[in-house]
Structures are given as C-alpha cells and as structure tokens.
Amino acid sequence: MSKNDDDFAALVFGGLIGAAMAAPKPEEKQELQEYRTLKQEIALRQQKLGGLPNLNKIIGRPEYYNAFIEAYKMYLHGFFRGSSIISSALLESILKQKFGEKKFYDLIEEASKQELISKGEYHFLHGIREERNESAHEILKEIREEDCNIILRLTMRLIERLL
C-alpha cells in the first residue's frame, strides 16, 4: 500500500469512527422524538386557540398579564385543570375590578344587566363558576382540552371587552 492509500484508509476509518461517535444514542433519539411530539402538540393547541388577544390592555397590569400568560402556557402544555382554574379566577378578578367586591354569581349578573356579556357568555360563566370549585376540590375529575379551550377563548374575549 502506498502512503496515499494509507492516508485515504485512515481518513475513511476515522470518518466512520467519528460518525459512529457523533450518532445519537438510542435514548437521545427517544428524547428527541418526545420533544418533537410535544412541540407538535403545543403547535396544534396554539392553532386551535387562535391568536392572542391584544395584550396591551393587560400588559400594564402585571397581575392580570401574568395570570393570563400562566393560564395560556398551561393550556399549551396540557395542564387543562390549572389553566381553567386560573382563567376563571382571572375573569372573576376582572369583573371585581369593574363592579367591586362581590360574589362571582353577582358579578356575572351585573355584567349581564349592563349588557357587557352575551346570553351565551352569561350561561357559560355561570357554568364555569359552578364547575370551578368542583375542579379545584375533585382532583380526579378530568378537565377536557375542549372545555379548557372554550374557557380560555372566553377569557380572551372578555379581557378585550371589559378592560
């Protein structure tokens, strides 16, 4: 073998060893696939939810902004119970800011009386009010993604309208 042949063989052999060392391990491949699956789920939930509301209405109010972003991110990552509870608490807080310290029931009634919410929103808010306490205390009760999506979209609409 000539010097050039030896150099070529070393280059090929070194390349093969380098490629083998650089190849991801099976557990790394699995982690990468899990990460890709999670990113796809997040993108799909984001698509189902639609665009974010005009956050300028709450950006100057860090307590509202932070609560909304927390609920939004929890939804995207599949934490539907937490997202639903935070969203409903945020709605109650916004209504309290508008109408004063009252029970959630009375706040919904006041918003309806002043025609700030539609009939559908009125009924849905009362449904949220009734379910929220149960969701917080009945830990085994499942919150469906679709229900959480509706609660979060309603929260976004009412942020736009009430602030």
C-alpha positions in Angstrom: 0.0 0.0 0.0 1.2 3.4 -0.8 1.3 6.4 1.5 -1.7 7.9 -0.2 -3.7 4.6 0.2 -2.8 4.6 3.9 -3.9 8.2 4.3 -7.1 7.5 2.4 -7.8 4.4 4.6 -7.1 6.4 7.7 -9.4 9.1 6.6 -12.3 6.7 5.8 -11.7 4.7 9.0 -11.5 8.0 11.1 -14.7 9.3 9.4 -16.5 6.1 10.2 -15.4 6.2 13.9 -16.3 9.9 14.1 -19.7 9.3 12.6 -20.4 6.4 15.0 -19.3 8.6 17.9 -21.4 11.5 16.8 -24.5 9.4 16.1 -27.2 9.9 18.8 -27.6 7.2 21.3 -31.0 5.3 21.3 -32.1 7.2 24.5 -31.2 10.5 22.8 -33.2 9.6 19.8 -36.2 8.8 22.0 -35.8 12.1 23.9 -35.6 14.0 20.6 -38.8 12.2 19.3 -40.6 13.0 22.6 -39.5 16.7 22.3 -40.8 16.8 18.7 -44.1 15.2 19.6 -44.5 17.7 22.5 -43.7 20.7 20.1 -46.3 19.4 17.7 -49.0 19.1 20.4 -48.2 22.6 21.6 -48.4 24.0 18.0 -51.8 22.2 17.4 -53.2 23.6 20.7 -52.0 27.1 19.8 -53.6 26.7 16.4 -56.9 25.6 17.9 -56.9 28.5 20.3 -56.2 31.1 17.7 -54.3 34.3 18.1 -53.6 36.0 21.4 -55.8 39.0 22.4 -54.5 42.5 22.3 -52.2 42.2 25.4 -51.8 45.9 25.5 -55.0 46.0 27.6 -53.3 43.9 30.4 -49.6 44.5 29.9 -49.7 47.5 32.2 -51.4 45.3 34.8 -48.8 42.7 35.7 -51.1 40.7 37.9 -53.6 40.2 35.1 -50.9 39.7 32.4 -49.0 37.1 34.5 -52.2 35.2 35.3 -53.3 35.2 31.7 -49.9 34.1 30.4 -49.7 31.4 33.0 -53.2 30.1 32.0 -52.2 30.3 28.3 -49.0 28.4 28.8 -50.6 25.8 31.0 -53.2 25.1 28.3 -50.5 24.8 25.6 -48.6 22.3 27.7 -51.7 20.2 28.5 -52.4 21.4 32.1 -56.1 21.9 31.5 -57.2 21.9 35.1 -54.8 24.6 36.1 -55.5 26.7 33.0 -59.2 26.5 33.6 -59.0 27.5 37.3 -56.6 30.4 36.6 -58.7 31.6 33.7 -61.9 31.6 35.7 -60.2 33.3 38.7 -58.8 35.9 36.2 -62.4 36.5 34.9 -63.7 36.9 38.4 -60.9 39.4 39.2 -61.6 41.5 36.1 -65.3 41.6 37.0 -64.4 42.5 40.6 -62.3 45.4 39.3 -65.2 46.6 37.3 -68.0 46.0 39.8 -66.4 45.8 43.2 -66.0 43.1 45.8 -69.0 40.8 45.1 -69.5 37.1 44.8 -68.8 35.7 41.3 -72.5 34.9 40.8 -73.4 38.6 41.5 -70.6 39.8 39.2 -71.9 37.7 36.3 -75.4 39.1 37.0 -74.1 42.7 37.0 -72.2 42.1 33.7 -75.3 40.7 32.1 -77.5 43.5 33.4 -75.2 46.1 31.9 -75.1 44.0 28.7 -71.3 43.6 28.8 -71.7 39.9 28.1 -73.9 37.9 25.7 -76.6 35.4 26.8 -74.2 32.6 25.8 -71.4 34.1 27.8 -73.7 34.6 30.7 -74.7 30.9 30.8 -71.1 29.8 30.2 -69.8 32.0 33.0 -72.3 30.5 35.4 -71.2 27.1 34.3 -67.6 28.0 34.9 -68.5 29.3 38.3 -70.2 26.1 39.3 -67.5 23.8 37.9 -64.5 25.8 39.2 -65.0 24.8 42.8 -65.6 21.2 41.9 -62.5 21.2 39.7 -60.3 22.5 42.4 -61.5 20.1 45.1 -62.3 17.0 43.0 -58.8 16.2 41.9 -59.7 13.1 40.0 -62.3 15.0 37.9 -60.9 15.3 34.4 -60.9 18.7 32.6 -61.2 18.1 28.8 -59.0 20.1 26.4 -62.0 21.3 24.5 -63.6 22.7 27.7 -60.4 24.5 28.7 -60.1 25.9 25.1 -63.5 27.4 25.4 -62.8 28.9 28.9 -59.5 30.4 27.7 -61.1 31.8 24.5 -63.9 33.4 26.6 -61.3 34.8 28.9 -59.5 36.4 25.9 -62.8 37.9 24.6 -63.7 39.3 27.9 -60.3 40.8 28.5 -60.8 42.7 25.3 -64.3 43.8 26.2 -64.1 44.5 29.9 -60.7 46.2 30.3 
